Amino acid sequence: MHASRADTVELSVIVPVRDEEGNVAALAERLASVLTDLDMGWEVIFVDDGSTDDSWSVIASRHRSDPRVKGLRLSRNFGHQSALLAGLHISLGRAVITMDADLQHPPERIPDLVDAWRAGGKIVHTVRVDRGGESWWKRATSRTYYRVFSYLSGVNLQSGMADFRLLDRQVLTEILRFKENALFLRGIVQWVGYPSATVTYESAPRNSGSTKYTLGRMLRFAWHGISSFSIVPLRLGIAAGLTASFLSFLGVVYAIVSKLILGHTIPGWASTVAIVSFFFGILFVYLGLLGEYIGRVVVEARGRPRFLVSEQLGSGAVTAVPEVPEGDESP
Protein backbone atom coordinates (compact mmCIF):
# COMPACT_ATOMS: atom_id res chain seq x y z
CA MET A 1 0.00 0.00 0.00
CA HIS A 2 1.33 3.42 -0.93
CA ALA A 3 1.58 6.11 1.70
CA SER A 4 -0.96 8.88 1.43
CA ARG A 5 0.12 12.33 0.34
CA ALA A 6 -0.36 13.61 3.88
CA ASP A 7 1.94 10.87 5.26
CA THR A 8 4.72 11.61 2.80
CA VAL A 9 6.94 14.47 3.91
CA GLU A 10 7.41 16.82 0.99
CA LEU A 11 8.29 19.98 2.91
CA SER A 12 10.57 20.30 5.94
CA VAL A 13 10.92 23.47 7.99
CA ILE A 14 14.09 23.76 10.11
CA VAL A 15 14.09 26.21 13.04
CA PRO A 16 17.19 26.66 15.25
CA VAL A 17 16.24 27.54 18.82
CA ARG A 18 18.39 29.20 21.46
CA ASP A 19 16.49 30.37 24.57
CA GLU A 20 13.24 31.00 22.67
CA GLU A 21 10.65 29.52 25.05
CA GLY A 22 8.40 32.53 24.51
CA ASN A 23 8.41 32.07 20.73
CA VAL A 24 8.31 28.34 20.00
CA ALA A 25 4.61 27.76 20.67
CA ALA A 26 3.49 30.86 18.76
CA LEU A 27 5.70 29.98 15.79
CA ALA A 28 4.52 26.35 15.80
CA GLU A 29 0.88 27.46 15.68
CA ARG A 30 1.44 29.87 12.81
CA LEU A 31 3.48 27.31 10.90
CA ALA A 32 0.82 24.62 11.35
CA SER A 33 -1.86 27.02 10.11
CA VAL A 34 0.14 27.96 7.01
CA LEU A 35 1.47 24.49 6.19
CA THR A 36 -1.88 22.75 6.59
CA ASP A 37 -3.27 24.86 3.76
CA LEU A 38 -0.54 23.59 1.42
CA ASP A 39 -1.27 20.51 -0.67
CA MET A 40 1.71 18.58 0.67
CA GLY A 41 2.88 16.58 3.66
CA TRP A 42 5.12 18.52 6.04
CA GLU A 43 7.29 18.43 9.15
CA VAL A 44 8.70 21.12 11.40
CA ILE A 45 12.02 20.40 13.12
CA PHE A 46 12.98 22.59 16.07
CA VAL A 47 16.70 22.28 16.87
CA ASP A 48 17.46 23.25 20.46
CA ASP A 49 20.99 24.65 20.36
CA GLY A 50 21.87 24.39 24.05
CA SER A 51 19.02 26.50 25.44
CA THR A 52 19.18 27.37 29.14
CA ASP A 53 15.45 28.11 29.45
CA ASP A 54 12.39 25.85 28.93
CA SER A 55 12.56 25.85 25.13
CA TRP A 56 12.97 22.05 24.98
CA SER A 57 9.93 21.49 27.22
CA VAL A 58 7.84 23.65 24.90
CA ILE A 59 9.12 21.73 21.86
CA ALA A 60 8.28 18.41 23.55
CA SER A 61 4.79 19.66 24.35
CA ARG A 62 4.19 20.70 20.74
CA HIS A 63 5.45 17.29 19.56
CA ARG A 64 2.96 15.50 21.83
CA SER A 65 0.17 17.65 20.38
CA ASP A 66 1.25 17.14 16.76
CA PRO A 67 3.83 14.45 15.79
CA ARG A 68 4.64 16.44 12.66
CA VAL A 69 6.40 18.88 14.98
CA LYS A 70 9.74 17.25 15.79
CA GLY A 71 12.65 18.16 17.99
CA LEU A 72 16.40 17.75 18.04
CA ARG A 73 18.32 18.68 21.17
CA LEU A 74 22.04 19.32 20.88
CA SER A 75 24.32 18.48 23.79
CA ARG A 76 25.42 22.12 24.11
CA ASN A 77 25.45 25.37 22.19
CA PHE A 78 27.28 24.70 18.91
CA GLY A 79 26.17 27.86 17.11
CA HIS A 80 23.42 28.87 14.71
CA GLN A 81 24.97 27.40 11.55
CA SER A 82 25.67 24.05 13.22
CA ALA A 83 22.10 23.90 14.51
CA LEU A 84 20.85 24.52 10.98
CA LEU A 85 23.06 21.71 9.68
CA ALA A 86 21.81 19.34 12.38
CA GLY A 87 18.22 19.91 11.25
CA LEU A 88 19.14 19.65 7.59
CA HIS A 89 20.77 16.26 8.19
CA ILE A 90 17.56 14.67 9.52
CA SER A 91 15.06 16.47 7.28
CA LEU A 92 12.95 14.30 4.98
CA GLY A 93 11.31 16.79 2.63
CA ARG A 94 11.92 17.20 -1.09
CA ALA A 95 12.07 20.91 -0.25
CA VAL A 96 13.56 22.28 2.97
CA ILE A 97 12.98 25.73 4.45
CA THR A 98 15.18 27.26 7.14
CA MET A 99 14.04 30.18 9.28
CA ASP A 100 14.60 31.82 12.68
CA ALA A 101 12.47 31.20 15.77
CA ASP A 102 11.82 34.83 16.73
CA LEU A 103 8.96 35.29 14.20
CA GLN A 104 10.82 38.00 12.33
CA HIS A 105 10.72 35.64 9.36
CA PRO A 106 6.99 35.53 8.58
CA PRO A 107 5.61 31.98 8.11
CA GLU A 108 2.92 33.45 5.85
CA ARG A 109 5.56 33.86 3.11
CA ILE A 110 6.19 30.12 2.95
CA PRO A 111 3.54 29.51 0.25
CA ASP A 112 5.36 32.02 -1.96
CA LEU A 113 8.63 30.15 -1.45
CA VAL A 114 6.90 26.87 -2.34
CA ASP A 115 5.33 28.42 -5.47
CA ALA A 116 8.76 29.65 -6.61
CA TRP A 117 10.17 26.16 -6.00
CA ARG A 118 7.38 24.50 -7.97
CA ALA A 119 8.07 26.97 -10.77
CA GLY A 120 11.60 25.60 -11.09
CA GLY A 121 13.71 27.39 -8.48
CA LYS A 122 16.13 24.96 -6.86
CA ILE A 123 17.07 27.68 -4.37
CA VAL A 124 14.58 30.30 -3.24
CA HIS A 125 16.22 33.20 -1.42
CA THR A 126 14.43 35.79 0.65
CA VAL A 127 15.42 39.45 0.89
CA ARG A 128 14.24 41.65 3.72
CA VAL A 129 12.46 44.82 2.62
CA ASP A 130 13.59 47.77 4.71
CA ARG A 131 10.59 49.53 6.24
CA GLY A 132 12.57 51.75 8.58
CA GLY A 133 12.18 49.54 11.64
CA GLU A 134 15.91 49.12 12.17
CA SER A 135 18.47 51.69 13.22
CA TRP A 136 20.54 53.46 10.60
CA TRP A 137 23.65 51.94 12.20
CA LYS A 138 22.47 48.36 11.67
CA ARG A 139 21.36 49.08 8.10
CA ALA A 140 24.67 50.75 7.28
CA THR A 141 26.84 48.02 8.82
CA SER A 142 24.76 45.30 7.12
CA ARG A 143 25.15 46.91 3.69
CA THR A 144 28.87 47.44 4.27
CA TYR A 145 29.43 43.85 5.35
CA TYR A 146 27.66 42.33 2.35
CA ARG A 147 29.56 44.60 -0.04
CA VAL A 148 32.90 43.71 1.54
CA PHE A 149 32.04 40.00 1.59
CA SER A 150 30.95 40.03 -2.04
CA TYR A 151 34.13 41.86 -3.07
CA LEU A 152 36.49 39.59 -1.15
CA SER A 153 34.82 36.27 -1.93
CA GLY A 154 33.56 36.83 -5.48
CA VAL A 155 30.16 35.54 -4.32
CA ASN A 156 27.37 38.08 -4.56
CA LEU A 157 25.39 38.39 -1.35
CA GLN A 158 22.59 40.92 -1.42
CA SER A 159 21.96 43.08 1.62
CA GLY A 160 18.91 41.82 3.49
CA MET A 161 19.58 38.14 2.82
CA ALA A 162 19.56 35.82 5.81
CA ASP A 163 18.99 32.15 6.60
CA PHE A 164 15.32 32.29 5.61
CA ARG A 165 15.34 30.29 2.37
CA LEU A 166 14.13 27.18 0.57
CA LEU A 167 16.47 24.49 -0.76
CA ASP A 168 15.55 21.70 -3.14
CA ARG A 169 16.61 18.22 -2.02
CA GLN A 170 19.15 18.01 -4.85
CA VAL A 171 20.87 21.20 -3.65
CA LEU A 172 20.74 20.11 -0.02
CA THR A 173 22.33 16.75 -0.84
CA GLU A 174 25.27 18.53 -2.49
CA ILE A 175 25.69 21.04 0.36
CA LEU A 176 25.78 18.26 2.97
CA ARG A 177 28.73 16.74 1.08
CA PHE A 178 30.91 19.77 1.87
CA LYS A 179 33.72 18.79 4.22
CA GLU A 180 35.09 22.19 5.13
CA ASN A 181 35.18 23.55 8.64
CA ALA A 182 32.83 26.37 9.70
CA LEU A 183 30.45 25.96 6.79
CA PHE A 184 29.06 29.43 6.04
CA LEU A 185 25.66 28.57 4.61
CA ARG A 186 24.79 32.01 3.24
CA GLY A 187 27.89 32.00 1.09
CA ILE A 188 27.76 28.30 0.17
CA VAL A 189 24.15 28.53 -1.02
CA GLN A 190 25.15 31.32 -3.40
CA TRP A 191 28.33 29.55 -4.50
CA VAL A 192 26.73 26.24 -5.54
CA GLY A 193 24.72 27.83 -8.32
CA TYR A 194 21.52 26.09 -9.50
CA PRO A 195 18.40 27.93 -10.74
CA SER A 196 17.25 30.36 -8.09
CA ALA A 197 14.42 32.74 -7.32
CA THR A 198 13.94 35.53 -4.79
CA VAL A 199 10.99 36.37 -2.56
CA THR A 200 10.84 39.60 -0.57
CA TYR A 201 9.42 39.92 2.91
CA GLU A 202 8.93 42.57 5.55
CA SER A 203 10.64 41.71 8.80
CA ALA A 204 8.32 41.70 11.80
CA PRO A 205 9.32 42.83 15.29
CA ARG A 206 10.74 40.11 17.52
CA ASN A 207 7.81 38.32 19.18
CA SER A 208 9.42 37.67 22.56
CA GLY A 209 12.78 37.85 24.26
CA SER A 210 15.89 39.64 23.05
CA THR A 211 18.29 39.09 20.20
CA LYS A 212 21.19 36.69 20.82
CA TYR A 213 23.45 38.64 18.47
CA THR A 214 25.46 41.13 20.46
CA LEU A 215 27.94 43.38 18.68
CA GLY A 216 30.77 41.00 19.55
CA ARG A 217 28.95 37.94 18.17
CA MET A 218 27.99 39.82 15.02
CA LEU A 219 31.63 40.81 14.46
CA ARG A 220 32.73 37.19 14.98
CA PHE A 221 30.07 36.03 12.53
CA ALA A 222 31.19 38.60 9.96
CA TRP A 223 34.82 37.49 10.26
CA HIS A 224 33.74 33.84 10.17
CA GLY A 225 31.99 34.41 6.85
CA ILE A 226 34.87 36.29 5.23
CA SER A 227 37.71 34.10 6.49
CA SER A 228 35.95 30.83 5.67
CA PHE A 229 35.23 31.96 2.13
CA SER A 230 38.21 34.01 1.03
CA ILE A 231 42.01 34.24 1.28
CA VAL A 232 41.98 37.78 -0.10
CA PRO A 233 42.86 39.26 3.35
CA LEU A 234 46.13 37.35 3.19
CA ARG A 235 46.80 38.67 -0.28
CA LEU A 236 46.07 42.20 0.94
CA GLY A 237 48.72 41.57 3.59
CA ILE A 238 51.23 40.70 0.86
CA ALA A 239 50.34 43.89 -1.00
CA ALA A 240 50.69 46.00 2.15
CA GLY A 241 54.05 44.38 2.90
CA LEU A 242 55.36 45.04 -0.59
CA THR A 243 54.17 48.64 -0.44
CA ALA A 244 55.84 49.20 2.94
CA SER A 245 59.08 47.62 1.70
CA PHE A 246 59.08 49.84 -1.39
CA LEU A 247 58.52 52.99 0.68
CA SER A 248 61.30 51.96 3.08
CA PHE A 249 63.64 51.39 0.12
CA LEU A 250 62.87 54.88 -1.20
CA GLY A 251 63.68 56.28 2.26
CA VAL A 252 67.07 54.53 2.28
CA VAL A 253 67.89 55.83 -1.22
CA TYR A 254 66.92 59.35 -0.18
CA ALA A 255 69.15 59.14 2.92
CA ILE A 256 72.16 57.94 0.89
CA VAL A 257 71.69 60.61 -1.77
CA SER A 258 71.35 63.34 0.89
CA LYS A 259 74.56 62.25 2.61
CA LEU A 260 76.80 61.62 -0.40
CA ILE A 261 75.60 64.24 -2.86
CA LEU A 262 73.96 66.99 -0.84
CA GLY A 263 76.36 66.66 2.08
CA HIS A 264 73.89 66.75 4.96
CA THR A 265 71.96 64.24 7.03
CA ILE A 266 68.20 64.00 7.23
CA PRO A 267 66.51 65.79 10.14
CA GLY A 268 63.36 64.42 11.80
CA TRP A 269 64.11 61.33 13.88
CA ALA A 270 60.70 61.55 15.53
CA SER A 271 58.90 61.19 12.20
CA THR A 272 61.19 58.29 11.31
CA VAL A 273 60.30 56.46 14.54
CA ALA A 274 56.58 57.08 13.89
CA ILE A 275 56.81 55.64 10.39
CA VAL A 276 58.74 52.59 11.58
CA SER A 277 56.19 52.00 14.34
CA PHE A 278 53.36 52.24 11.82
CA PHE A 279 54.93 49.65 9.55
CA PHE A 280 55.59 47.33 12.49
CA GLY A 281 51.93 47.71 13.43
CA ILE A 282 50.93 46.55 9.96
CA LEU A 283 53.35 43.63 10.27
CA PHE A 284 51.87 42.42 13.56
CA VAL A 285 48.30 42.79 12.31
CA TYR A 286 49.04 40.50 9.40
CA LEU A 287 50.96 38.07 11.59
CA GLY A 288 47.77 37.81 13.66
CA LEU A 289 45.74 37.33 10.49
CA LEU A 290 48.07 34.57 9.38
CA GLY A 291 47.74 32.95 12.79
CA GLU A 292 43.95 32.98 12.46
CA TYR A 293 44.09 31.10 9.17
CA ILE A 294 46.61 28.61 10.59
CA GLY A 295 44.24 28.11 13.52
CA ARG A 296 41.47 27.19 11.09
CA VAL A 297 43.75 24.60 9.50
CA VAL A 298 44.37 23.09 12.95
CA VAL A 299 40.62 22.88 13.63
CA GLU A 300 40.11 21.18 10.26
CA ALA A 301 42.83 18.65 11.06
CA ARG A 302 41.22 17.68 14.38
CA GLY A 303 38.18 16.30 12.58
CA ARG A 304 35.76 16.95 15.45
CA PRO A 305 32.02 16.57 14.74
CA ARG A 306 29.97 19.63 13.89
CA PHE A 307 27.38 18.88 16.56
CA LEU A 308 26.37 16.25 19.10
CA VAL A 309 22.75 15.20 19.70
CA SER A 310 21.45 14.39 23.18
CA GLU A 311 17.73 13.86 22.44
CA GLN A 312 15.45 13.53 19.46
CA LEU A 313 11.68 13.72 19.15
CA GLY A 314 10.01 12.32 16.06
CA SER A 315 10.70 9.65 13.49
CA GLY A 316 13.93 9.38 11.58
CA ALA A 317 17.27 8.95 13.24
CA VAL A 318 20.19 11.29 12.81
CA THR A 319 21.90 9.85 9.76
CA ALA A 320 25.15 10.04 11.71
CA VAL A 321 26.61 12.94 13.46
CA PRO A 322 28.68 14.38 10.61
CA GLU A 323 32.14 12.95 10.38
CA VAL A 324 33.57 16.18 9.00
CA PRO A 325 34.60 19.07 11.27
CA GLU A 326 32.70 22.29 11.60
CA GLY A 327 33.04 25.15 14.03
CA ASP A 328 30.63 28.04 14.15
CA GLU A 329 29.45 31.05 15.97
CA SER A 330 26.93 32.96 14.04
CA PRO A 331 24.22 36.12 13.09
C-alpha positions in Angstrom: 0.0 0.0 0.0 1.3 3.4 -0.9 1.6 6.1 1.7 -1.0 8.9 1.4 0.1 12.3 0.3 -0.4 13.6 3.9 1.9 10.9 5.3 4.7 11.6 2.8 6.9 14.5 3.9 7.4 16.8 1.0 8.3 20.0 2.9 10.6 20.3 5.9 10.9 23.5 8.0 14.1 23.8 10.1 14.1 26.2 13.0 17.2 26.7 15.2 16.2 27.5 18.8 18.4 29.2 21.5 16.5 30.4 24.6 13.2 31.0 22.7 10.6 29.5 25.1 8.4 32.5 24.5 8.4 32.1 20.7 8.3 28.3 20.0 4.6 27.8 20.7 3.5 30.9 18.8 5.7 30.0 15.8 4.5 26.3 15.8 0.9 27.5 15.7 1.4 29.9 12.8 3.5 27.3 10.9 0.8 24.6 11.4 -1.9 27.0 10.1 0.1 28.0 7.0 1.5 24.5 6.2 -1.9 22.7 6.6 -3.3 24.9 3.8 -0.5 23.6 1.4 -1.3 20.5 -0.7 1.7 18.6 0.7 2.9 16.6 3.7 5.1 18.5 6.0 7.3 18.4 9.1 8.7 21.1 11.4 12.0 20.4 13.1 13.0 22.6 16.1 16.7 22.3 16.9 17.5 23.2 20.5 21.0 24.6 20.4 21.9 24.4 24.0 19.0 26.5 25.4 19.2 27.4 29.1 15.5 28.1 29.5 12.4 25.9 28.9 12.6 25.8 25.1 13.0 22.0 25.0 9.9 21.5 27.2 7.8 23.7 24.9 9.1 21.7 21.9 8.3 18.4 23.6 4.8 19.7 24.3 4.2 20.7 20.7 5.5 17.3 19.6 3.0 15.5 21.8 0.2 17.6 20.4 1.2 17.1 16.8 3.8 14.5 15.8 4.6 16.4 12.7 6.4 18.9 15.0 9.7 17.2 15.8 12.7 18.2 18.0 16.4 17.8 18.0 18.3 18.7 21.2 22.0 19.3 20.9 24.3 18.5 23.8 25.4 22.1 24.1 25.4 25.4 22.2 27.3 24.7 18.9 26.2 27.9 17.1 23.4 28.9 14.7 25.0 27.4 11.6 25.7 24.1 13.2 22.1 23.9 14.5 20.8 24.5 11.0 23.1 21.7 9.7 21.8 19.3 12.4 18.2 19.9 11.3 19.1 19.7 7.6 20.8 16.3 8.2 17.6 14.7 9.5 15.1 16.5 7.3 12.9 14.3 5.0 11.3 16.8 2.6 11.9 17.2 -1.1 12.1 20.9 -0.3 13.6 22.3 3.0 13.0 25.7 4.4 15.2 27.3 7.1 14.0 30.2 9.3 14.6 31.8 12.7 12.5 31.2 15.8 11.8 34.8 16.7 9.0 35.3 14.2 10.8 38.0 12.3 10.7 35.6 9.4 7.0 35.5 8.6 5.6 32.0 8.1 2.9 33.4 5.9 5.6 33.9 3.1 6.2 30.1 3.0 3.5 29.5 0.2 5.4 32.0 -2.0 8.6 30.1 -1.5 6.9 26.9 -2.3 5.3 28.4 -5.5 8.8 29.6 -6.6 10.2 26.2 -6.0 7.4 24.5 -8.0 8.1 27.0 -10.8 11.6 25.6 -11.1 13.7 27.4 -8.5 16.1 25.0 -6.9 17.1 27.7 -4.4 14.6 30.3 -3.2 16.2 33.2 -1.4 14.4 35.8 0.7 15.4 39.5 0.9 14.2 41.6 3.7 12.5 44.8 2.6 13.6 47.8 4.7 10.6 49.5 6.2 12.6 51.7 8.6 12.2 49.5 11.6 15.9 49.1 12.2 18.5 51.7 13.2 20.5 53.5 10.6 23.7 51.9 12.2 22.5 48.4 11.7 21.4 49.1 8.1 24.7 50.8 7.3 26.8 48.0 8.8 24.8 45.3 7.1 25.2 46.9 3.7 28.9 47.4 4.3 29.4 43.9 5.3 27.7 42.3 2.4 29.6 44.6 0.0 32.9 43.7 1.5 32.0 40.0 1.6 30.9 40.0 -2.0 34.1 41.9 -3.1 36.5 39.6 -1.2 34.8 36.3 -1.9 33.6 36.8 -5.5 30.2 35.5 -4.3 27.4 38.1 -4.6 25.4 38.4 -1.4 22.6 40.9 -1.4 22.0 43.1 1.6 18.9 41.8 3.5 19.6 38.1 2.8 19.6 35.8 5.8 19.0 32.2 6.6 15.3 32.3 5.6 15.3 30.3 2.4 14.1 27.2 0.6 16.5 24.5 -0.8 15.6 21.7 -3.1 16.6 18.2 -2.0 19.2 18.0 -4.8 20.9 21.2 -3.7 20.7 20.1 0.0 22.3 16.8 -0.8 25.3 18.5 -2.5 25.7 21.0 0.4 25.8 18.3 3.0 28.7 16.7 1.1 30.9 19.8 1.9 33.7 18.8 4.2 35.1 22.2 5.1 35.2 23.5 8.6 32.8 26.4 9.7 30.5 26.0 6.8 29.1 29.4 6.0 25.7 28.6 4.6 24.8 32.0 3.2 27.9 32.0 1.1 27.8 28.3 0.2 24.2 28.5 -1.0 25.2 31.3 -3.4 28.3 29.6 -4.5 26.7 26.2 -5.5 24.7 27.8 -8.3 21.5 26.1 -9.5 18.4 27.9 -10.7 17.2 30.4 -8.1 14.4 32.7 -7.3 13.9 35.5 -4.8 11.0 36.4 -2.6 10.8 39.6 -0.6 9.4 39.9 2.9 8.9 42.6 5.5 10.6 41.7 8.8 8.3 41.7 11.8 9.3 42.8 15.3 10.7 40.1 17.5 7.8 38.3 19.2 9.4 37.7 22.6 12.8 37.8 24.3 15.9 39.6 23.1 18.3 39.1 20.2 21.2 36.7 20.8 23.5 38.6 18.5 25.5 41.1 20.5 27.9 43.4 18.7 30.8 41.0 19.6 28.9 37.9 18.2 28.0 39.8 15.0 31.6 40.8 14.5 32.7 37.2 15.0 30.1 36.0 12.5 31.2 38.6 10.0 34.8 37.5 10.3 33.7 33.8 10.2 32.0 34.4 6.9 34.9 36.3 5.2 37.7 34.1 6.5 35.9 30.8 5.7 35.2 32.0 2.1 38.2 34.0 1.0 42.0 34.2 1.3 42.0 37.8 -0.1 42.9 39.3 3.4 46.1 37.3 3.2 46.8 38.7 -0.3 46.1 42.2 0.9 48.7 41.6 3.6 51.2 40.7 0.9 50.3 43.9 -1.0 50.7 46.0 2.1 54.0 44.4 2.9 55.4 45.0 -0.6 54.2 48.6 -0.4 55.8 49.2 2.9 59.1 47.6 1.7 59.1 49.8 -1.4 58.5 53.0 0.7 61.3 52.0 3.1 63.6 51.4 0.1 62.9 54.9 -1.2 63.7 56.3 2.3 67.1 54.5 2.3 67.9 55.8 -1.2 66.9 59.3 -0.2 69.2 59.1 2.9 72.2 57.9 0.9 71.7 60.6 -1.8 71.3 63.3 0.9 74.6 62.3 2.6 76.8 61.6 -0.4 75.6 64.2 -2.9 74.0 67.0 -0.8 76.4 66.7 2.1 73.9 66.8 5.0 72.0 64.2 7.0 68.2 64.0 7.2 66.5 65.8 10.1 63.4 64.4 11.8 64.1 61.3 13.9 60.7 61.6 15.5 58.9 61.2 12.2 61.2 58.3 11.3 60.3 56.5 14.5 56.6 57.1 13.9 56.8 55.6 10.4 58.7 52.6 11.6 56.2 52.0 14.3 53.4 52.2 11.8 54.9 49.6 9.5 55.6 47.3 12.5 51.9 47.7 13.4 50.9 46.5 10.0 53.3 43.6 10.3 51.9 42.4 13.6 48.3 42.8 12.3 49.0 40.5 9.4 51.0 38.1 11.6 47.8 37.8 13.7 45.7 37.3 10.5 48.1 34.6 9.4 47.7 32.9 12.8 44.0 33.0 12.5 44.1 31.1 9.2 46.6 28.6 10.6 44.2 28.1 13.5 41.5 27.2 11.1 43.7 24.6 9.5 44.4 23.1 12.9 40.6 22.9 13.6 40.1 21.2 10.3 42.8 18.6 11.1 41.2 17.7 14.4 38.2 16.3 12.6 35.8 16.9 15.4 32.0 16.6 14.7 30.0 19.6 13.9 27.4 18.9 16.6 26.4 16.2 19.1 22.7 15.2 19.7 21.4 14.4 23.2 17.7 13.9 22.4 15.5 13.5 19.5 11.7 13.7 19.2 10.0 12.3 16.1 10.7 9.6 13.5 13.9 9.4 11.6 17.3 8.9 13.2 20.2 11.3 12.8 21.9 9.8 9.8 25.2 10.0 11.7 26.6 12.9 13.5 28.7 14.4 10.6 32.1 12.9 10.4 33.6 16.2 9.0 34.6 19.1 11.3 32.7 22.3 11.6 33.0 25.1 14.0 30.6 28.0 14.1 29.5 31.0 16.0 26.9 33.0 14.0 24.2 36.1 13.1 
